[in-house]
Amino acid sequence: MAETALLRSLPTVAKQFVYLVYGSNPAYHAEARLSILSLLAHQGLAEAERILVYTDCLEPYAGWPVETVHLSAECLQVWMGPAGYLHRRKAKVIEHALSCAEQSIFVDTDTFFKADANQLWRRLSKAAWLVDEIEGRWGDDAELNQAFAGFIEQQRLSNPRFYLVNSGIFGLKAEQRSMVEQALALIDTLYPIAPRIHTVEQFAFSLAQNAATKPADAQGVVKHYYSDKEHWRGLVGHFFARHGSAYNEALVAAFAEFPQLKPSASWYHRARFRLLSTGLDKRQAKAVRLAYYGAVLGDGYDDACALEYVREACRKLPTLRDWQGDATLGKHVQRLFAGGEVFSRFNQRRARVLTEGQA
């Protein structure tokens, strides 16, 4: 293919983990580095021969135990295909990776390992394919049904109840490269039908594998934080602010301190909020709960997450930006923030958020 000329050739290996990260946003590259750290912390190279990072920005990975493939602006543009679909690039990376390895496991950057990574190879060895999780079967998702029912009816599929998968983890074998090519063709057909659906890529993979047996999944091995991204990015940022981004063995060891769960308010504060927020309408209650959680969380990783709670609260309820503790938001809010320490911490964190200009 002409596109192959855009990338350098790579020696073939038996097993490899694969990442794609592009753009100038430091948060994306921090996510990728943390994911790689978690992989190494959980024996990621015990079986795999390399970690392959496709990127247009090589500097964040200098000195890291990864092999990089540089993506030029031309390559990134071509990989979006005729419909200009951003996430088509992921399918192109998987296609290329399968040309230089017997088995590849693609890992989204917003994913970290929490158990032995080699479990994924063992699961892939017993299944035709490996995914992050199975989200259902065709027919279960109302949005997909509305968008693609007509197209699916025309396909005369041997398995009309094929699996719908999340491709945050996606493991395949080299002989399945033609399936990826089929998925790419489907992407180019499906995306113009429903350009508002950003998960067309993983739906195309699901459809291309419609006749395949049930995939293995990565549950219990990884955490894929595709929701609450900003909270997790705050935690990732705190980790690298604390330990630096230069790769060394101490940095791998430090991953052990990284939270496995998103920090949240204690049971006491959750119960207190439910008790004292009675009477607020749903919109106010949701925003004030975020503000309250942002006030009662502690320091360290909790603080990093608390800032996002406060930031989100101010976006959802702009009056929180200027609130000075008077009765503007009602007596229930007054009672929630009655403790001087709670109100003081909320104000401190709100000031930091407003200074950043991100509220």
C-alpha positions, 0 to 999 in steps of 0.5 A: 500500500502507498501508505506504508511508505509513510512509516519505517519498517520494523523487525518482526517480533512474537508479541508486542504492546502498542500505543497511539498518541498524537497531538501537542496536549501534554495530558495525552502523553502523560497518560501514555507514560503512566500506562507504560509505567503500569505495564512495566510495573506489572511484568509487561515485558516478561513475555512481550518483546517490545512496547511500540509507541506510534506518535508525532511527538517523540520527545516525551518518550526519550530515554523510555524503554519503548520503540517509537514510530514517528507519525508525520502530519501527512501520515496522520492526515491520510490515516483519517481516510476519505471521511476525515474520521479522527479515530480511524487512525487507531485502526491504521495503527493496529493494521500496521502493528500486525504486519510486524508482530505475530501478536499485538495488543493495542492499549488506549492511553487512558488505561492502566494495568492493575494486575499481571499484564501477561494474563492478557497473552494467556487470554488471547491464546485461548480466544480468537481476539481480545477486547477491553470488555464486551458491552453487549450484542447488536440490538442492545444499543439504541443509538447504534440501532437507530444509526445503522439498522438499515445497513445491518439489515442489508448485510445478511450476517451469519450472526445477527447478534454479534458482540459489541466491544470496547476496544480500549484493549484490542488484541489480535494475531497477524493472520487477522490483518485482513479483518482489520482491512475489512474494519477500515472499509466499514469505517469509511462506509459507516462514519458518513452515515452517523458522524456524530457517533465517535465510537464508529471505529470499535463498532466497525471492529465488532461488525468485522468480527461478527462471525467470530467466537466470543472474545476474551476480555481484559477485565480485572487486569486493566482500568480503562477510565474512558469516563471521568477522564479529567479526574484521572488526568489530574491524578496522572499530573500529580504523579509526574509532578511528584516524581518527574517524567525521566524514566528510571526503575524508581519511577516504575516502583513509584507506580505502586502508590498511584490510586486504583480508584478515583478519590471520593468523599467518605461515607460520612460526607456522602451521607451528610450531603444526602441529608442536608441537600434535601430540597435542592432541585436535581441540577443544583444538587448535582453541582453542589455535591461536586463542590462539596466533595471538592471541599472535603477531600484531603491532600495529595492525590485527593487534592488533585481530584478535588480540583476537578470536582470544584472545576466541574461544579463551577461549570455546571452551576456558574453561581458557585464561582461568585458565591460568598457563603450567603443564602444565594443558593439556599439554606441547604448549601449554607448548612453543608458549608457551615464548617469553617474548614470546609468553606475555607477549603472550597474557597481555596480550591475554587480560587486555584481553579479560577486562576487557571481560567478553566472553570 
